[in-house]
Amino acid sequence: MAAMVEIAHPLWRSIGRGLAHRCPNCGKGRLFGRYLKVEPTCRTCGHDLARYPADDGPAYLTILLTGHLIVAPLLFFPIVWRSPPQYSLPIILSSLTLLVLSLLPRVKGGWIGLMYALQVTGHDAQLHTADYAD
């Protein structure tokens, strides 16, 4: 039987604060110092933000969202198939690039908010990886 995951903090509030690029603990401090660089600690409440692992999860989720919500429906429009590729390809690729680059920090913030709510830390990930090393 699978163990139940206990949610330590309000889930949707934590994810919402992360999506807004705010500290999931207080909701006031900045989550990112630069584009995707997580602040080590919140400047408002002093919460340790560097301990929540993001790794590749936000990138995979961003690609999944973009592919399923944008690319797949786009293939149903006949203009994509009938227009010359030298016109449609640059427009589609540049708009997809802008979309992915704008979604990625939001998804990463939401991911960190989720890790905060579930109290998953980088130390936990190292422990689980060590279980499979044998």
N, C-alpha and C positions, 0 to 999 in steps of 0.2 A: 504494500500500500504506500502511495506517495505521501511524503510529508507536506503539510500545509505551510505555505509561506506566510509569515506574519508581517503585516504592514505596520511599520513603526510610526510613520507620519502620514497625514492625509495625502492620498495618492494623487488625486486630480489637482490639488493645490500645489503640490511639489512639482508635478509635470508642467503645470501652467506657468509657474515662476521660472522654470528652466526654459520654456518656450519663449518667454519674455526677456531672456538673457539676464535674469536676476538670480541671486542666491536662493537656493531652495529652502534654506533655513529661515531667513528673515524676510526675503522678498524685496529688499532694498539695495543691497550691495550688488555690484556688477559681477557677472559670472565669468565673462571673458575679458582679458586684458587686450588682446588683439583679435584677429579674425576668428581663430579656433583655439587660441591659447587660453586655457583655463587659469584663472587667478589662483595662486596657491592657497590663499585664505581670503575670506570675505573682509573687506575693509570696514564694513559696518558692524558686523556681529562677531568677527574673528573665527567663524566656522572654517574648518579645514576642508577646502573644496578639492584639493589635489588627490584625495584618497578615494574618490569615486571613479572607477575605470570606465572609459568610453571606448577605447581601442577601435575596432573596426565596425562595431554595431551601428553607429550613426551613419556611416558611409553606406553600408549594406541597406539600411532602411531607407535612406534617401534615394538610392538607385531603384529599390523596389517600388517606392511610391511614385517616382517619376515614370518608370517603365509602365506600371499598371494604370496609372491615372491620366497620363499624358500621351505616351507613345502608342499604346495599344488602341485607344480611341481615335488617335490621329490617323491610323492606318485605314480606318473605315471611310474617310473622306476622299472622294474621287480626285479632288484637286491635287493631292499629294502624288497620285499615280499618273495624272495627265500632264502635270507641269514639267518643264525641262529641269533636269537635276541641277544644272548650273545656277538656276534661280532658287529653286525650293530648298536644296540642301544647305546653302549658307544661312538662309533664314531659319530653317528648322534647327540646325545645329547651334547657331548662336543663341537662339531663344532657349533651347534646352540647357545650354551652358549657363546662361544667366539664372535660369530657374534652379538648377542644381546648386549653384554657388550661393543663392539666397536661401535655399531650404536647409543646406547642410548645418549652419550654425544653430538654427532653430531646432532641428532634429537632435543635434548634439546636446543642446540645453535641456530639451525634454528628456533625453536619455539620462543625463546626469540627475535630473529631478526624479526620475524613476529609480535610479540607483540609490538616491538619498532616501526615498520613501521606503524602499525595501531594505535599507541598511546594508547594501552590498558594497564592500570596499575592495581595493586592490589586494589587500592582505587575504581576503576570502578567496579571491581568484587564484592566488598562488597556492593556497592550501588545497584547493580542488585539483589543480594541475599536478601537485605532488602525489595525489592519490593514484593517478594514472601512470606515473613514471615507472612503476615497478614492473 
